[in-house]
Amino acid sequence: MLQEEIVDVSNENTIARSKRIEDVHSRKDELTRKNEVVIKQIEEGIEILNQMKEIYEKMNFNGYEDKQIPKEQITVFNEVIEPEEKRVNEMTCLTIKEEVPKETNEKDLLSSRQIEQIEEWTKRRVGNILFDSNTDDWNVNTSVFGEKIMNKEYLIIVIEDTEGNKFGGYINSKIGQDYDFITTINSFIFSLESNGRIKGMKKFDIKCAQYGFRLFEQSSDWLFAFGSESDIRVWKSKNKILSYCKQSSFGYEDMRNVLCGNEFPKRFTPQRIIVIEMN
C-alpha cells in the first residue's frame, strides 16, 4: 500500500499547511485516475489471453495431433494471467493513507486557488491566522477580535455566511486604537464565492479611502465595518443575524448584491470569520 503522510513542518503557517493538505488530496485523485487507466489496459490484455487459452484448451480437448503444444501454451498463459490478475487486485485496493492533522479548518474555508488569488490581489503572501470565529470569542464585552488585530496592518478578513457566500475585505493600513474609520488607500473588498452571481472571484477597489475600515470597541454591539455606509457591517456573535451589506464606498461597476447576495435592510448571518495577516 502506498502511504503519503501529512506531517508537521516547522515554521509552517496554517494557510500553507492547508494548501499542502489539499495538494495531497489532488495527488491522490490523480493517482486513482492513472490506476483506473492501467487497470483497464491490464484487464483487456487478460481477456485476450483468456480467449487464446480457451482456443488451445479446445484444441487439446478435440484431440489435436500434437497435444504437447496446447498443453505448453496453456501453461504459458496461466503463468502470465495469474500474476496480472493479482496485480489488478492490488491496484484496485491501492489507497493513499493520510494522517491528516487536527487543525485543518482553514482548508475548509479557503481553497488553494482562493489563497493564490488573494496573494495576487495583495501582492503579498498569506501568513498567520490572527482571528478565527470558530475558536475565538467575538461577543459583546468579551470579544478578542480587537486585541488580535490591534496595531496590525495588511490584513485580509474573510466571511463565510450561512448561504454559502464567501467575501470580505483587505486593510493595508495599521489598525489604530481610536476605534474610528482608518484611511486605507489601497484597500478593497472582494467576493470569492457568490452562488453564481459573479463569474469567478472579483475585487472592488475603494473609492472613499477615508472610510476604509472601522474596528468597534469591545463593548459595542458591532464587530467591524468596511465603508462609510457599511458596505459590510458585522455584528457581534449574539446578534450576528443583523449583519448586512450596503454598497457605497467601493467601485462595483454597476453590479448589485455582489457580496452577501442582498443589501440593507436585508441581512446576512456570518457562519465563520477569519483574519489573515499578509506578509
C-alpha positions as CSV (number, residue, x, y, z in Angstrom):
1,M,0.0,0.0,0.0
2,L,1.3,3.4,-0.9
3,Q,1.3,5.8,2.0
4,E,1.6,9.6,2.0
5,E,1.7,11.0,5.5
6,I,0.9,14.6,6.2
7,V,3.3,15.5,8.9
8,D,4.1,18.7,10.7
9,V,6.6,21.1,9.1
10,S,8.4,23.5,11.3
11,N,7.6,27.2,10.9
12,E,4.7,26.4,8.5
13,N,1.7,28.7,8.9
14,T,-1.8,27.3,8.9
15,I,-2.7,28.5,5.4
16,A,0.4,26.9,3.9
17,R,-0.4,23.7,5.8
18,S,-4.0,23.7,4.5
19,K,-2.7,24.2,0.9
20,R,-0.2,21.3,1.4
21,I,-3.0,19.0,2.6
22,E,-5.2,19.9,-0.4
23,D,-2.2,19.1,-2.7
24,V,-2.1,15.6,-1.2
25,H,-5.7,15.1,-2.0
26,S,-5.1,16.2,-5.6
27,R,-2.2,13.8,-6.0
28,K,-4.5,11.0,-4.6
29,D,-7.1,11.8,-7.2
30,E,-4.6,11.9,-10.0
31,L,-3.1,8.5,-8.9
32,T,-6.5,7.0,-8.7
33,R,-7.3,8.2,-12.3
34,K,-4.0,6.7,-13.6
35,N,-4.6,3.4,-11.8
36,E,-8.0,3.1,-13.4
37,V,-6.5,3.5,-16.9
38,V,-3.7,1.0,-16.2
39,I,-6.2,-1.5,-14.6
40,K,-8.4,-1.2,-17.7
41,Q,-5.5,-1.9,-20.0
42,I,-4.4,-4.9,-17.9
43,E,-7.9,-6.3,-17.8
44,E,-8.2,-6.0,-21.6
45,G,-4.9,-7.9,-22.0
46,I,-6.1,-10.6,-19.6
47,E,-9.3,-11.0,-21.6
48,I,-7.3,-11.6,-24.8
49,L,-5.0,-14.1,-23.1
50,N,-8.1,-15.9,-21.7
51,Q,-9.6,-16.1,-25.2
52,M,-6.4,-17.6,-26.6
53,K,-6.2,-20.0,-23.7
54,E,-9.7,-21.2,-24.4
55,I,-8.7,-21.9,-28.1
56,Y,-5.8,-24.1,-27.0
57,E,-8.0,-25.9,-24.5
58,K,-10.5,-26.7,-27.2
59,M,-7.6,-27.9,-29.4
60,N,-6.4,-30.2,-26.6
61,F,-10.0,-31.4,-25.9
62,N,-10.7,-32.1,-29.6
63,G,-7.7,-34.4,-30.0
64,Y,-5.2,-32.1,-31.6
65,E,-2.5,-34.1,-33.3
66,D,0.4,-32.8,-31.1
67,K,-1.1,-32.4,-27.6
68,Q,2.1,-31.2,-26.2
69,I,1.8,-27.8,-28.0
70,P,-1.6,-26.9,-26.5
71,K,-0.5,-28.0,-23.0
72,E,2.6,-25.9,-23.2
73,Q,0.7,-22.9,-24.4
74,I,-1.9,-23.3,-21.7
75,T,0.9,-23.4,-19.1
76,V,2.4,-20.2,-20.5
77,F,-1.0,-18.4,-20.5
78,N,-1.5,-19.4,-16.8
79,E,1.9,-18.1,-15.9
80,V,1.1,-14.7,-17.5
81,I,-2.5,-14.4,-16.5
82,E,-2.2,-15.2,-12.7
83,P,0.3,-12.5,-11.8
84,E,-1.5,-10.0,-13.9
85,E,-4.8,-10.8,-12.2
86,K,-3.0,-10.4,-8.8
87,R,-1.6,-7.0,-10.0
88,V,-5.1,-5.8,-10.9
89,N,-6.4,-6.8,-7.4
90,E,-3.6,-5.0,-5.7
91,M,-4.0,-1.8,-7.8
92,T,-7.8,-1.8,-7.2
93,C,-7.1,-1.9,-3.4
94,L,-4.4,0.8,-3.6
95,T,-5.1,3.8,-1.5
96,I,-3.1,6.7,-0.1
97,K,-3.2,6.6,3.7
98,E,-3.2,10.1,5.1
99,E,-2.6,11.1,8.6
100,V,-4.4,14.4,8.5
101,P,-3.6,16.8,11.4
102,K,-6.4,18.0,13.5
103,E,-6.1,21.7,12.6
104,T,-7.5,21.5,9.0
105,N,-10.2,24.2,9.5
106,E,-8.5,26.7,7.2
107,K,-8.6,24.2,4.3
108,D,-12.4,24.0,4.7
109,L,-12.7,27.8,4.3
110,L,-10.1,28.7,1.6
111,S,-9.1,26.6,-1.3
112,S,-5.6,26.8,-2.7
113,R,-6.9,28.8,-5.7
114,Q,-8.6,31.3,-3.4
115,I,-5.3,31.7,-1.5
116,E,-3.5,32.3,-4.7
117,Q,-6.0,34.9,-5.8
118,I,-5.7,36.8,-2.5
119,E,-1.9,36.8,-2.8
120,E,-2.2,38.1,-6.4
121,W,-4.6,40.9,-5.3
122,T,-2.5,42.0,-2.3
123,K,0.9,41.2,-3.9
124,R,1.8,39.6,-0.5
125,R,2.0,36.1,0.9
126,V,-0.5,34.7,3.3
127,G,0.7,34.5,6.9
128,N,-0.8,33.5,10.2
129,I,-4.5,33.4,11.2
130,L,-4.9,36.2,13.7
131,F,-8.6,35.5,14.5
132,D,-11.0,32.6,13.8
133,S,-14.6,32.9,15.0
134,N,-14.7,29.1,15.3
135,T,-12.3,29.3,18.2
136,D,-12.0,32.9,19.3
137,D,-14.5,35.0,21.4
138,W,-16.4,37.7,19.5
139,N,-19.2,38.5,22.0
140,V,-20.1,41.9,23.4
141,N,-17.7,42.9,26.2
142,T,-15.5,39.8,25.9
143,S,-14.5,39.8,22.2
144,V,-10.8,39.3,21.5
145,F,-11.2,40.4,17.9
146,G,-9.8,43.9,18.5
147,E,-7.0,42.6,20.7
148,K,-6.0,40.2,17.9
149,I,-5.8,42.8,15.1
150,M,-4.8,46.0,17.0
151,N,-1.6,47.6,15.6
152,K,-1.6,45.1,12.8
153,E,-1.6,46.0,9.1
154,Y,-2.0,44.2,5.7
155,L,-5.0,42.1,6.9
156,I,-7.4,40.0,5.0
157,I,-10.8,39.4,6.6
158,V,-12.8,36.6,5.1
159,I,-16.5,36.0,5.9
160,E,-18.5,32.9,5.0
161,D,-22.2,33.3,5.6
162,T,-24.9,30.7,6.1
163,E,-26.0,31.0,2.4
164,G,-22.6,29.9,1.1
165,N,-21.3,33.3,0.1
166,K,-17.6,33.9,0.8
167,F,-16.5,37.6,0.8
168,G,-14.5,40.1,2.8
169,G,-12.0,42.9,2.6
170,Y,-8.3,43.9,2.7
171,I,-6.9,46.5,5.0
172,N,-3.4,47.8,4.2
173,S,-3.2,50.4,7.0
174,K,-2.4,49.8,10.6
175,I,-5.3,49.3,12.9
176,G,-5.3,52.2,15.5
177,Q,-6.7,52.4,19.0
178,D,-9.1,55.2,18.4
179,Y,-11.9,53.0,17.1
180,D,-12.6,55.4,14.2
181,F,-12.5,54.9,10.5
182,I,-9.0,54.5,9.2
183,T,-7.8,55.7,5.8
184,T,-6.8,52.8,3.5
185,I,-5.8,54.0,0.1
186,N,-5.1,50.6,-1.5
187,S,-7.8,48.6,0.3
188,F,-10.6,46.7,-1.4
189,I,-13.4,44.3,-0.7
190,F,-13.9,41.1,-2.6
191,S,-16.1,38.1,-3.5
192,L,-14.6,34.6,-3.5
193,E,-17.9,32.7,-3.8
194,S,-21.2,34.2,-4.8
195,N,-23.6,31.3,-5.6
196,G,-23.2,32.1,-9.3
197,R,-24.0,35.9,-9.2
198,I,-20.4,36.7,-10.2
199,K,-18.2,34.7,-12.6
200,G,-15.2,33.6,-10.6
201,M,-13.6,35.8,-8.0
202,K,-13.6,39.6,-8.1
203,K,-12.3,42.5,-6.1
204,F,-13.7,46.0,-5.8
205,D,-11.3,48.9,-5.1
206,I,-12.0,51.6,-2.6
207,K,-13.4,55.0,-3.7
208,C,-13.6,56.7,-0.4
209,A,-10.2,56.0,1.2
210,Q,-11.0,57.8,4.4
211,Y,-13.8,55.3,5.2
212,G,-11.8,52.1,4.5
213,F,-12.3,50.2,7.7
214,R,-13.5,50.6,11.3
215,L,-12.9,48.4,14.3
216,F,-15.5,48.9,17.0
217,E,-15.0,48.9,20.8
218,Q,-15.3,45.7,22.8
219,S,-18.5,47.0,24.4
220,S,-20.1,47.8,21.1
221,D,-22.8,45.6,19.5
222,W,-20.8,45.8,16.3
223,L,-17.6,44.0,15.4
224,F,-16.3,45.8,12.4
225,A,-17.3,47.7,9.2
226,F,-16.0,48.4,5.7
227,G,-17.1,51.7,4.0
228,S,-18.8,54.9,5.1
229,E,-22.4,53.4,4.9
230,S,-21.2,50.0,5.8
231,D,-20.6,48.1,2.6
232,I,-20.0,45.3,5.1
233,R,-21.1,45.6,8.7
234,V,-20.8,42.6,11.1
235,W,-22.5,42.5,14.4
236,K,-21.0,40.7,17.5
237,S,-21.8,37.0,17.9
238,K,-25.1,37.3,19.9
239,N,-26.7,39.5,17.2
240,K,-24.8,38.2,14.2
241,I,-28.0,37.7,12.2
242,L,-28.3,41.5,12.0
243,S,-25.1,41.8,9.9
244,Y,-25.6,43.5,6.5
245,C,-24.1,44.8,3.2
246,K,-24.8,48.2,1.7
247,Q,-22.8,49.0,-1.4
248,S,-21.4,52.6,-1.2
249,S,-17.7,53.2,-0.8
250,F,-16.1,50.8,-3.3
251,G,-16.3,50.5,-7.1
252,Y,-18.9,47.9,-8.0
253,E,-19.1,48.7,-11.7
254,D,-22.9,48.9,-11.5
255,M,-23.1,45.3,-10.1
256,R,-25.6,44.7,-7.4
257,N,-25.7,42.2,-4.5
258,V,-22.2,41.2,-5.1
259,L,-21.1,40.3,-1.6
260,C,-23.8,38.6,0.5
261,G,-26.5,38.3,-2.1
262,N,-28.6,41.2,-0.8
263,E,-28.4,44.7,0.6
264,F,-29.7,46.6,3.7
265,P,-32.3,46.4,5.1
266,K,-32.0,42.7,4.3
267,R,-29.4,40.9,6.4
268,F,-26.9,38.0,6.3
269,T,-25.6,35.7,9.0
270,P,-21.9,35.1,9.3
271,Q,-21.1,31.4,9.7
272,R,-17.3,31.9,10.1
273,I,-14.9,34.8,10.1
274,I,-11.1,34.7,9.9
275,V,-8.5,37.3,9.8
276,I,-5.2,36.6,7.9
277,E,-2.1,38.6,8.3
278,M,-0.4,39.1,4.9
279,N,3.4,39.1,4.7
